[in-house]
Amino acid sequence: MIRPLIPAAMAAAFAMLATPAFAQETNSVATELEFGAIFTSGNSDDQNVKFKGTVDWNFGDWLYGFSSDGFRSSKNNELNAQRLRHVGSAGHAINDYSQVNARVSYEDDRFSGFDSQSDFSVNYGRNLLRASSTMTLAMNVGLGMRRSVQMDVSNNEAIGRMEGNYVWNLSPTASFSQDFSVDSGSDSSIIRSESGIQSQIMDNLSLRFSIKVKHQTVVPVGREKTDTETAATLVLSF
């Protein structure tokens, strides 16, 4: 029952939990499209594509949005990796520095050993660097459920969730970001980290270098516990 509901929840535009500051401009929409690709031919026929899209809607004290992140790699027409992940949440600001939100995610990683993994949680978030003009740090903690499907057999487990989102504006045109999350369950825990440096090239175009790490403490037999992804992408904001 849960798996069919995930795309519907995505379409309902729950917000992505990646906005460090909770009090935002009233009635605003922010969209980012991120894309990077490498194609080779000749002695080696390689295709590597990474993309990400995010939309955040802020309506007064209510925050909504959606994020879709994907990666595909093939060599000599043989698929090596394929991953698609959606994340969303709906939040309500309590004041300028705290909020409550509901979060949902769905991941389909072709080579992880799982058919899919999805989770839902209810969280409390707080902005911890209110006095800084160049840095923001948002911490979120909550409880929820995770569903893992392997060979059409599903497993549900309760999870405790902690997430941190840090942004440091190095200059008017450059920034450093660090996202970190832990989803701890009774069967396994998933730890994610993403570090990125972004530099503005034009008014709405930036170049981003990022390193993404995912570690799961218990994985199917024959699978690695840690996945890493290093990328250079162009980011279009509007």
C-alpha positions in Angstrom: 0.0 0.0 0.0 2.8 2.4 0.8 4.7 2.2 -2.5 1.8 3.4 -4.8 1.3 6.3 -2.4 4.8 7.7 -2.7 4.5 9.1 -6.3 1.1 10.6 -5.2 2.8 12.3 -2.3 5.4 13.6 -4.6 2.8 15.1 -6.9 1.1 16.7 -4.0 4.3 18.8 -3.7 5.5 18.2 -0.2 8.5 20.5 0.4 12.1 19.6 0.2 13.8 19.8 3.6 16.8 21.7 2.5 16.0 25.4 3.4 18.2 26.4 6.2 16.2 29.5 7.3 12.7 28.9 8.3 11.3 32.4 8.0 11.1 33.2 4.3 9.7 35.9 2.1 6.0 35.7 2.0 4.5 34.0 -1.1 7.7 33.2 -3.0 8.7 30.4 -5.4 12.4 29.3 -5.9 13.5 26.8 -8.5 16.9 25.2 -9.3 17.8 22.9 -12.1 21.2 21.1 -11.9 22.8 19.1 -14.7 26.1 17.4 -15.5 27.0 15.0 -18.2 30.0 13.2 -19.8 29.8 11.4 -23.1 32.7 9.6 -24.9 32.9 7.6 -28.1 35.6 5.9 -30.1 37.7 3.3 -28.1 35.3 3.7 -25.2 31.6 4.5 -25.3 30.7 6.0 -22.0 27.6 8.0 -20.8 27.4 9.6 -17.4 24.4 11.8 -16.5 23.5 13.5 -13.2 20.5 15.8 -12.7 18.6 17.4 -9.9 15.6 19.7 -9.7 14.2 21.5 -6.7 11.2 23.7 -6.2 10.3 25.5 -3.0 7.0 27.3 -2.4 6.7 29.7 0.6 3.3 30.9 1.5 3.5 32.9 4.7 4.2 30.5 7.5 3.7 27.4 5.2 6.6 26.0 3.2 6.2 23.5 0.4 8.4 22.1 -2.4 9.7 19.1 -4.2 13.1 17.6 -5.2 14.1 14.9 -7.7 17.7 13.7 -7.9 19.0 11.1 -10.4 22.2 9.6 -11.8 22.8 7.2 -14.7 26.1 5.6 -15.9 26.7 3.2 -18.8 29.8 1.9 -20.5 29.8 0.3 -24.0 26.0 0.2 -23.8 26.0 -1.7 -20.5 24.3 0.0 -17.6 26.6 0.4 -14.6 24.5 2.5 -12.2 21.1 4.1 -12.1 19.5 5.9 -9.2 16.4 8.1 -8.8 15.5 9.7 -5.5 12.6 12.0 -4.6 12.4 14.0 -1.4 9.6 16.2 -0.1 8.1 17.8 3.0 5.4 20.2 4.2 6.3 22.5 7.0 4.8 25.2 9.2 6.9 27.9 10.8 6.3 28.4 14.5 8.4 31.6 14.6 11.4 33.0 12.8 13.7 30.2 13.8 11.7 27.0 14.3 9.2 24.9 12.5 7.4 21.5 12.4 7.3 19.5 9.2 6.3 16.2 7.7 8.9 14.6 5.3 8.6 11.8 2.7 11.3 10.2 0.5 11.5 7.5 -2.1 14.6 6.0 -3.7 15.0 3.5 -6.5 18.7 2.5 -6.8 19.0 -0.2 -9.5 22.3 -1.6 -8.1 21.8 -1.2 -4.3 20.2 -4.7 -3.9 16.9 -3.1 -2.9 13.9 -2.8 -5.2 13.2 0.5 -3.4 13.5 2.3 -0.1 11.0 4.9 1.2 10.4 6.7 4.5 8.1 9.1 6.2 8.8 11.2 9.3 7.5 14.0 11.4 10.1 16.5 12.5 11.0 19.6 14.6 13.5 22.0 13.1 15.4 24.9 14.5 17.8 27.5 13.0 20.9 27.7 15.3 22.8 30.6 13.7 20.4 33.5 13.9 23.1 36.1 14.8 25.3 35.3 11.8 24.9 37.3 8.6 27.0 34.8 6.4 26.1 31.4 7.9 23.0 29.4 8.5 22.6 26.1 10.3 19.3 24.2 10.5 18.9 21.1 12.7 16.0 18.8 12.4 15.0 15.8 14.6 12.0 13.5 14.3 10.5 10.0 14.2 9.0 8.0 11.4 8.9 4.7 9.4 11.1 3.2 6.7 10.0 0.6 4.1 12.6 -1.5 2.3 11.6 -3.7 -0.6 13.9 -6.6 -1.7 12.8 -9.2 -4.3 9.2 -8.0 -3.8 9.4 -8.7 0.0 8.9 -5.6 2.1 10.2 -4.8 5.5 8.9 -1.9 7.7 10.9 -0.5 10.6 10.6 2.5 12.9 13.3 5.2 12.5 14.7 8.1 14.4 15.9 10.9 12.2 18.4 13.7 12.6 19.4 16.2 9.9 21.7 19.2 9.6 21.9 21.8 6.8 24.8 24.3 6.9 25.4 27.1 4.4 28.4 29.5 4.5 28.2 32.5 2.1 31.9 32.9 1.4 31.3 36.0 -0.8 28.4 37.5 -2.8 29.0 35.0 -5.6 30.3 31.9 -3.8 29.0 29.6 -1.0 29.8 26.4 0.8 27.2 23.9 1.9 27.2 20.8 4.0 24.1 18.5 4.4 24.2 15.6 6.8 21.5 13.1 7.9 21.1 10.0 10.0 18.1 7.7 9.7 18.5 5.2 12.5 16.3 2.1 12.5 16.1 -1.2 14.4 17.4 -3.2 11.4 19.8 -0.7 9.8 20.9 2.9 9.7 21.4 5.1 6.7 23.9 8.0 6.9 24.1 10.6 4.2 26.5 13.5 3.6 26.8 16.0 0.8 29.5 18.7 0.6 29.4 21.4 -2.1 31.0 24.6 -3.3 29.0 26.8 -5.6 30.3 29.8 -7.6 28.1 32.2 -9.6 29.0 32.5 -13.3 26.1 34.7 -14.5 23.0 36.2 -12.8 21.2 32.9 -12.6 23.9 30.4 -13.6 26.4 28.8 -11.2 29.1 26.1 -11.3 28.9 23.5 -8.4 31.4 20.9 -7.2 30.0 18.3 -4.8 30.9 15.1 -3.0 28.0 12.9 -1.9 28.3 9.9 0.4 25.7 7.3 1.5 26.5 4.6 4.0 24.0 1.9 5.1 25.0 -0.3 8.0 23.2 -3.4 6.8 23.0 -4.2 3.0 22.1 -7.2 0.9 24.8 -9.9 0.4 27.3 -8.9 -2.2 26.7 -5.1 -2.0 28.9 -2.4 -0.7 27.8 -0.4 2.4 29.2 2.9 1.1 28.5 4.7 -2.1 30.2 7.9 -3.1 29.5 10.4 -5.9 31.7 13.3 -7.0 30.3 15.7 -9.5 30.8 19.0 -11.3 27.4 20.5 -12.4 25.8 23.6 -13.8 23.0 25.1 -11.7 20.3 27.2 -13.2 18.2 29.3 -10.7 15.0 31.1 -11.4 
